[in-house]
Amino acid sequence: MLAMLPDVPVSEQDERAAAAPPAVAAPAPRKRPPPGERRVQILQTLASMLERPGSERITTAALAARLQVSEAALYRHFASKAQMFEALIDFIEGSVFHLVNQLEEREADGRVRAARLMALLFQFAEKNPGMTRVMVGDALVFEHERLQQRMNLFFDKLEAALRQMLRRTDDAAAATATPNADAQVAASALTAFALGRLQRFARSGFRRPPGEHLEAVLARWL
C-alpha cells in the first residue's frame, strides 16, 4: 500500500522543489551479451581490423580497446589470439567448402563447377577482405606457425576439390570431363592462380578485385 503525501501549500511545494537537488537517473547496468554472441563480436571486430590496408600486427590490447572490454574478457571466450584466428579459418573453410558441396549437387559439368567455384571464392574474398589477409597469410606472419599450416592445407583441399571436379569419373562423363592427368595440371594451375589473385587483392589495399577478367581467363584454361 502506498503512503499518501501530506498536503502542502503550493508556494511551499515550489520552494521545496527549487531547493531540492535535481534528480539524476541511475546509469543503466551494462548488459553482458551471451557467450556465443560475444565470441561472434570478437571475431567480427578482429576481421574488421584486418581490413585496414597496411595494418600492423593486431594485439589483444588493441582488440580489447576496440571492443571496450578488458583483455581478460577476451580470454574468457578464447584461450589465445591464435584460437581467434583458428575460428576465422574455421569460418573460411566452412563457407568455401559448403559452396563446393552445393556445386556438386547443382552442376553436372565439372568444368562449369570449377569455374563457378573460382568465381564464388573470389566473391567471398571481396565481401570479406579481412579474411583474405588470413587466406594469403599476411595476417599470420607473426602468429603461431600452425595457423599458416592450416591455410596451406586449405589450398591443398581446394586443389583436390578442383581436381575431383575436372576428373573423368565414368564413361558417361568422358565426353565433357577433363582426363585425369589434365585435371591434375588444371587444378594445380587454378589453385596457384587463385592464390595469386587473392594476394594481389590484399596487397593492393583491396583495390584490385580478384575476379578481374575471370571469365576470359577461365575460358582459356577450361
C-alpha positions as CSV (number, residue, x, y, z in Angstrom):
1,M,0.0,0.0,0.0
2,L,1.3,3.4,-1.0
3,A,1.5,6.1,1.7
4,M,-0.2,9.4,0.8
5,L,1.9,12.6,0.9
6,P,0.7,15.3,3.3
7,D,-1.0,18.4,1.8
8,V,1.5,21.2,1.4
9,P,0.6,24.8,0.2
10,V,1.6,25.4,-3.4
11,S,4.1,28.1,-2.6
12,E,5.9,25.8,0.0
13,Q,5.9,23.0,-2.5
14,D,7.6,25.2,-5.1
15,E,10.2,26.3,-2.6
16,R,11.0,22.8,-1.6
17,A,11.2,21.7,-5.3
18,A,13.6,24.6,-6.0
19,A,15.8,23.8,-3.0
20,A,15.9,20.0,-3.8
21,P,18.8,18.7,-5.8
22,P,17.9,17.7,-9.4
23,A,17.0,14.1,-9.7
24,V,19.7,12.1,-11.6
25,A,18.7,8.8,-13.2
26,A,20.9,5.9,-12.1
27,P,23.0,4.6,-15.0
28,A,21.5,1.5,-16.5
29,P,23.6,-1.5,-15.8
30,R,25.8,-2.6,-18.7
31,K,24.3,-5.7,-20.2
32,R,26.8,-8.5,-20.9
33,P,26.0,-10.3,-24.1
34,P,25.6,-14.1,-24.1
35,P,28.9,-16.0,-24.5
36,G,28.1,-17.1,-28.1
37,E,27.2,-13.5,-29.1
38,R,30.4,-12.1,-27.5
39,R,32.5,-14.7,-29.4
40,V,30.9,-13.5,-32.7
41,Q,31.6,-9.9,-31.8
42,I,35.2,-10.6,-31.1
43,L,35.7,-12.4,-34.4
44,Q,33.8,-9.7,-36.3
45,T,35.9,-7.0,-34.8
46,L,39.1,-8.9,-35.5
47,A,38.1,-9.3,-39.1
48,S,37.2,-5.6,-39.4
49,M,40.6,-4.6,-38.0
50,L,42.3,-6.8,-40.6
51,E,40.5,-4.9,-43.3
52,R,42.7,-1.8,-42.8
53,P,45.3,-1.8,-45.6
54,G,48.8,-1.9,-44.3
55,S,47.7,-2.5,-40.7
56,E,50.4,-3.8,-38.3
57,R,50.1,-6.9,-36.2
58,I,46.9,-6.8,-34.2
59,T,47.4,-7.2,-30.4
60,T,44.9,-8.4,-27.9
61,A,45.2,-5.0,-26.2
62,A,44.1,-3.2,-29.4
63,L,41.3,-5.7,-30.0
64,A,40.1,-5.3,-26.4
65,A,40.2,-1.5,-26.7
66,R,38.1,-1.6,-29.9
67,L,35.5,-3.7,-28.1
68,Q,35.7,-1.6,-25.0
69,V,36.4,-4.6,-22.8
70,S,39.4,-5.8,-20.9
71,E,41.9,-8.3,-22.3
72,A,40.8,-10.7,-19.5
73,A,37.3,-10.5,-21.1
74,L,38.7,-11.8,-24.4
75,Y,40.4,-14.7,-22.7
76,R,37.1,-15.8,-21.2
77,H,36.0,-16.7,-24.7
78,F,39.3,-17.6,-26.4
79,A,42.3,-19.2,-24.8
80,S,44.7,-17.2,-27.1
81,K,44.8,-14.9,-30.1
82,A,45.8,-18.0,-32.1
83,Q,42.5,-19.6,-31.2
84,M,40.7,-16.5,-32.5
85,F,42.5,-16.9,-35.9
86,E,41.6,-20.6,-35.9
87,A,38.0,-19.6,-35.5
88,L,38.3,-17.3,-38.6
89,I,39.9,-20.1,-40.5
90,D,37.1,-22.4,-39.5
91,F,34.7,-19.8,-40.9
92,I,36.6,-19.6,-44.2
93,E,36.8,-23.4,-44.6
94,G,33.2,-23.9,-43.7
95,S,32.0,-21.2,-46.1
96,V,34.1,-22.2,-49.1
97,F,33.6,-26.0,-48.8
98,H,29.9,-25.6,-48.2
99,L,29.9,-23.9,-51.7
100,V,31.8,-26.9,-53.1
101,N,29.1,-29.3,-51.8
102,Q,26.4,-27.1,-53.3
103,L,28.1,-27.1,-56.7
104,E,28.4,-30.9,-56.7
105,E,24.7,-31.1,-56.3
106,R,23.7,-28.5,-58.8
107,E,26.2,-28.7,-61.7
108,A,26.8,-31.8,-63.7
109,D,29.7,-30.5,-65.9
110,G,33.0,-30.5,-64.0
111,R,34.4,-27.5,-65.9
112,V,31.3,-25.5,-65.1
113,R,31.6,-26.4,-61.4
114,A,35.3,-25.4,-61.3
115,A,34.6,-22.1,-63.0
116,R,31.8,-21.3,-60.6
117,L,33.9,-22.3,-57.6
118,M,36.6,-19.9,-58.6
119,A,34.0,-17.1,-59.1
120,L,32.4,-17.8,-55.7
121,L,35.8,-18.0,-53.9
122,F,36.7,-14.5,-55.3
123,Q,33.2,-13.2,-54.3
124,F,33.8,-14.4,-50.8
125,A,37.1,-12.7,-50.7
126,E,35.7,-9.4,-51.9
127,K,32.9,-9.5,-49.3
128,N,35.4,-10.4,-46.5
129,P,38.6,-8.5,-47.2
130,G,39.9,-9.1,-43.7
131,M,39.5,-12.9,-44.2
132,T,41.5,-12.5,-47.5
133,R,44.5,-11.4,-45.5
134,V,44.2,-14.6,-43.4
135,M,43.8,-16.7,-46.5
136,V,47.0,-15.5,-48.1
137,G,48.9,-15.5,-44.8
138,D,49.6,-11.8,-44.5
139,A,47.8,-11.6,-41.2
140,L,49.5,-14.8,-39.9
141,V,53.2,-13.7,-40.3
142,F,53.9,-13.2,-36.6
143,E,51.3,-15.7,-35.3
144,H,51.6,-19.4,-34.5
145,E,53.0,-21.4,-37.4
146,R,50.2,-23.9,-37.1
147,L,47.8,-21.2,-38.5
148,Q,49.8,-20.9,-41.7
149,Q,49.9,-24.7,-41.9
150,R,46.1,-24.8,-41.7
151,M,45.8,-22.3,-44.6
152,N,48.3,-24.3,-46.6
153,L,46.0,-27.3,-46.0
154,F,43.0,-25.2,-47.1
155,F,44.5,-24.6,-50.5
156,D,45.5,-28.3,-50.8
157,K,41.9,-29.2,-50.2
158,L,40.8,-26.6,-52.7
159,E,43.1,-28.1,-55.3
160,A,41.8,-31.6,-54.5
161,A,38.2,-30.3,-54.9
162,L,39.0,-28.8,-58.3
163,R,40.8,-31.9,-59.4
164,Q,37.8,-34.0,-58.5
165,M,35.5,-31.7,-60.4
166,L,37.7,-31.9,-63.5
167,R,38.5,-35.6,-63.3
168,R,36.8,-38.2,-65.6
169,T,34.7,-40.3,-63.2
170,D,32.8,-42.6,-65.6
171,D,32.3,-43.3,-69.3
172,A,29.2,-41.2,-69.5
173,A,31.1,-38.1,-68.4
174,A,34.1,-38.8,-70.7
175,A,32.8,-36.5,-73.4
176,T,32.7,-33.5,-71.2
177,A,35.2,-34.0,-68.4
178,T,39.0,-33.4,-68.5
179,P,41.1,-36.6,-68.4
180,N,42.9,-37.4,-65.1
181,A,46.3,-36.1,-66.0
182,D,45.0,-32.8,-67.4
183,A,42.7,-32.5,-64.4
184,Q,45.7,-32.6,-62.0
185,V,47.5,-30.0,-64.0
186,A,44.5,-27.7,-64.4
187,A,43.6,-28.0,-60.7
188,S,47.2,-27.1,-59.7
189,A,47.2,-24.1,-62.1
190,L,43.8,-22.8,-61.0
191,T,44.8,-23.0,-57.3
192,A,48.0,-21.1,-57.9
193,F,46.0,-18.6,-59.9
194,A,43.5,-18.2,-57.1
195,L,46.2,-17.7,-54.5
196,G,48.0,-15.1,-56.7
197,R,44.8,-13.2,-57.3
198,L,44.0,-13.2,-53.6
199,Q,47.5,-11.9,-52.7
200,R,47.2,-9.1,-55.3
201,F,43.8,-8.1,-53.9
202,A,45.2,-8.0,-50.3
203,R,48.4,-6.2,-51.2
204,S,46.7,-3.6,-53.4
205,G,44.8,-2.4,-50.4
206,F,41.8,-4.3,-51.7
207,R,41.7,-2.1,-54.9
208,R,42.3,-4.8,-57.5
209,P,39.4,-7.2,-57.4
210,P,40.4,-10.9,-57.6
211,G,37.7,-11.7,-60.2
212,E,39.0,-9.2,-62.8
213,H,38.7,-10.7,-66.3
214,L,37.9,-14.0,-64.7
215,E,35.6,-15.4,-67.4
216,A,38.3,-14.7,-70.1
217,V,41.0,-16.3,-68.1
218,L,38.9,-19.4,-67.3
219,A,37.8,-19.7,-70.9
220,R,41.5,-20.2,-71.9
221,W,42.2,-22.8,-69.2
222,L,39.0,-24.7,-69.1
